[in-house]
Amino acid sequence: MTEPRIVVVTGGASGMGAASAHEFHALGDTVVIVDLDSAGAHKVASAIAAPDPISGDISDASFCRAAINNVVKEHGRIDVLVNAAGTIHRADSQSTDDADWKRVMGVNVDGTYFMCQAAIAHMRGSGGGSIVNFGSIWGDVGAAGVTAYCVSKGAIHQLTRALALDHVEENIRVNAVAPGEVNTPMLASQRETAPTADDLQALADATIPMKRLAEPEEIARVVAFLASDAASYMTGAIVPVDGGYTVR
């Protein structure tokens, strides 16, 4: 019987992070959730009988190091890191103030980098591991009205490629999933009015060849694949899961 992996999922309190936590649990892994939303993280952890989550802000490098060190202390190692935590600011450059810019970069870029840095420090001494970062379709093709978010996700794609090359000889694989429009709280956030089901369907009809939004579980299954031995010859890959959005 294969020994359960130790999997850390940032942003595991909701959306695609929560779906990823459920997916790894279903595979028999031990999942540790890291999230600023303590209540949400505890709710998901309870649902999957996971260890107590770790609550804090991943834009703080010292927190990231402490979180990973705690996981290794409690469980002996870290096998998989999933960087699903992220935030968005819906504005162009002229409507993005310094604080908005720094927060998006702090969570999406700094947080992913700091968590990778901390995890790799342990993985490289224990035979390797797998990291799956969350990029976005907007990390490659761009979009209007979300300047900081687009830039942050482009950075994640390049971070993924750079780390993959840096650590390929240490048996550490680093890949990224690039979701399209997904039915999560973020999709509806920071809009003047909350979109209705009809609004979301109209969005899908207008932009997605498959004519529907993804469900978080559909993204989580790709994340689990990238983290698994089934993807053993993949590193530095950015995998779009977008219903055909970017090919059109």
C-alpha positions in Angstrom: 0.0 0.0 0.0 1.3 3.4 -1.0 2.1 5.7 2.0 -0.1 8.8 2.1 1.6 11.9 0.9 1.9 15.1 2.9 0.2 17.8 0.9 0.0 21.5 1.7 -2.7 23.5 0.0 -2.7 27.3 0.3 -6.0 29.0 -0.2 -7.7 25.8 0.9 -10.6 27.6 2.6 -12.7 28.0 -0.5 -12.9 27.8 -4.3 -10.4 25.8 -6.2 -8.1 25.4 -3.1 -10.9 23.8 -1.1 -11.7 21.5 -4.1 -8.0 20.5 -4.3 -8.0 19.7 -0.6 -11.0 17.5 -1.1 -9.4 15.8 -4.1 -6.2 15.0 -2.4 -8.1 13.7 0.7 -10.1 11.4 -1.6 -6.8 10.0 -2.9 -5.8 9.1 0.6 -3.3 11.9 1.3 -2.8 13.9 4.5 -3.8 17.5 3.6 -2.7 20.6 5.6 -4.6 23.8 4.6 -2.9 27.2 4.8 -5.2 30.2 4.6 -5.8 33.6 6.0 -9.5 32.7 6.5 -9.2 30.7 9.7 -12.9 29.9 10.0 -13.2 28.7 6.4 -10.0 26.7 6.6 -11.2 24.9 9.8 -14.5 24.1 8.1 -12.8 22.5 5.1 -10.3 20.7 7.3 -13.1 19.3 9.5 -15.0 18.1 6.4 -12.1 16.0 5.3 -10.8 15.0 8.7 -7.5 16.9 8.0 -5.1 18.2 10.6 -5.6 21.6 12.1 -5.0 24.2 9.4 -2.4 26.9 9.6 -3.8 30.5 9.5 -1.8 33.5 8.3 -0.8 35.8 5.5 1.4 34.2 2.9 2.7 37.5 1.7 4.9 37.4 4.9 8.0 35.3 4.1 8.6 34.5 7.8 5.0 33.1 8.1 5.6 30.9 5.0 8.8 29.5 6.4 7.2 28.9 9.8 4.2 27.2 8.2 6.3 24.8 6.2 8.6 24.1 9.1 5.6 23.3 11.2 4.3 20.8 8.7 7.7 19.1 8.5 7.9 19.0 12.3 4.5 17.5 12.6 4.5 15.1 9.7 8.1 14.5 8.9 8.2 15.8 5.4 6.3 17.7 2.7 5.6 15.8 -0.6 3.3 18.2 -2.5 2.7 21.9 -2.3 -0.3 23.4 -4.0 -0.3 27.2 -4.3 -4.0 28.0 -4.8 -4.2 31.1 -2.7 -4.8 34.3 -4.7 -6.6 37.6 -4.8 -7.9 39.9 -7.6 -8.4 43.6 -8.1 -10.8 44.5 -10.9 -9.3 47.8 -12.2 -7.1 49.2 -14.9 -3.8 50.9 -14.1 -5.4 54.3 -13.5 -7.8 52.9 -10.9 -5.3 50.7 -9.1 -3.7 52.5 -6.2 -0.4 51.5 -4.5 -2.0 49.4 -1.8 -4.1 47.5 -4.3 -1.1 46.7 -6.5 1.0 45.7 -3.5 -1.7 43.4 -2.1 -2.2 41.5 -5.4 1.5 41.2 -5.9 2.1 40.3 -2.3 -0.4 37.4 -2.2 -0.2 36.1 -5.8 3.5 36.5 -6.5 5.3 36.9 -3.2 3.2 34.4 -1.4 3.7 31.7 -4.1 7.4 32.4 -4.2 7.8 32.3 -0.4 5.9 29.1 -0.1 7.9 27.5 -2.9 11.1 28.6 -1.4 10.3 27.2 2.0 9.0 23.9 0.6 11.9 23.3 -1.7 14.3 23.8 1.1 12.9 20.6 2.7 12.0 18.7 -0.6 15.6 18.9 -1.9 16.9 17.1 1.2 14.2 14.4 1.3 14.3 12.9 -2.2 12.2 15.5 -4.1 8.6 16.5 -4.4 6.0 18.2 -6.5 4.7 21.7 -6.6 1.6 22.9 -8.5 1.1 26.7 -8.8 -2.1 28.4 -9.8 -1.6 30.6 -12.9 -4.4 31.8 -15.1 -5.4 32.2 -18.7 -4.8 35.9 -18.1 -1.2 35.1 -17.3 -0.6 34.6 -21.0 -3.4 36.3 -23.0 -4.2 39.2 -20.8 -7.5 41.0 -20.2 -8.8 44.5 -19.8 -9.7 45.9 -16.4 -7.6 43.5 -14.3 -4.1 44.9 -14.7 -2.5 43.8 -11.5 -4.0 40.3 -11.6 -2.8 39.7 -15.2 0.7 40.8 -14.3 0.8 38.7 -11.2 -0.3 35.5 -13.0 2.2 36.1 -15.8 4.8 36.2 -13.1 3.6 32.9 -11.7 4.0 31.3 -15.1 7.6 32.5 -15.3 8.3 31.6 -11.7 7.1 28.0 -12.4 9.4 27.7 -15.4 12.4 29.1 -13.6 11.9 26.9 -10.5 11.4 23.8 -12.7 14.8 24.4 -14.3 16.5 25.3 -11.0 15.5 22.1 -9.3 14.9 19.5 -12.0 18.1 17.6 -10.9 16.8 17.4 -7.3 13.7 15.4 -8.4 11.4 18.4 -7.7 8.8 19.0 -10.3 7.2 22.4 -10.6 4.1 22.9 -12.8 1.2 25.2 -13.0 -2.5 25.0 -13.8 -4.0 27.9 -15.7 -7.7 28.0 -15.1 -10.2 29.9 -17.2 -13.5 31.1 -15.8 -14.4 29.0 -12.8 -17.6 29.0 -10.7 -15.9 30.3 -7.5 -16.5 33.3 -5.2 -13.6 35.2 -6.9 -15.5 35.1 -10.2 -18.3 37.1 -8.7 -16.2 39.3 -6.5 -15.5 43.1 -6.8 -18.3 43.7 -9.4 -20.7 46.6 -9.2 -23.6 44.1 -8.9 -23.4 40.4 -8.1 -23.8 38.4 -11.3 -26.9 36.2 -11.7 -26.8 32.7 -13.1 -28.0 34.2 -16.4 -25.2 36.7 -16.3 -22.6 34.0 -15.8 -24.1 31.9 -18.6 -24.0 34.9 -20.9 -20.3 35.3 -20.0 -19.7 31.7 -20.9 -21.6 31.9 -24.1 -19.7 34.9 -25.2 -16.1 33.8 -24.3 -15.8 30.0 -23.8 -16.1 27.5 -26.6 -17.5 24.9 -24.3 -20.3 27.4 -23.4 -20.1 26.9 -19.6 -18.0 27.7 -16.6 -15.7 25.2 -15.0 -16.5 23.8 -11.6 -13.7 23.9 -9.0 -13.5 20.1 -8.9 -12.6 20.1 -12.6 -9.5 22.2 -11.9 -8.7 20.2 -8.8 -8.5 16.9 -10.8 -5.9 18.5 -13.1 -4.0 19.7 -10.0 -4.0 16.2 -8.6 -2.7 14.8 -11.9 0.2 17.2 -12.1 1.2 16.4 -8.5 1.0 12.6 -9.2 3.5 10.1 -10.6 1.3 9.9 -13.7 2.8 13.3 -14.6 6.4 12.2 -13.8 7.8 13.5 -17.1 6.2 17.0 -16.7 8.0 19.9 -15.2 7.8 23.6 -16.1 4.5 23.1 -17.8 1.6 25.6 -17.8 -1.5 23.6 -18.3 -4.6 25.6 -19.4 -7.9 24.3 -18.2 -10.2 26.7 -19.8 -12.9 25.1 -22.0 -11.0 26.2 -25.1 -10.7 29.9 -24.2 -7.1 30.4 -25.1 -7.1 28.4 -28.3 -9.7 30.7 -29.7 
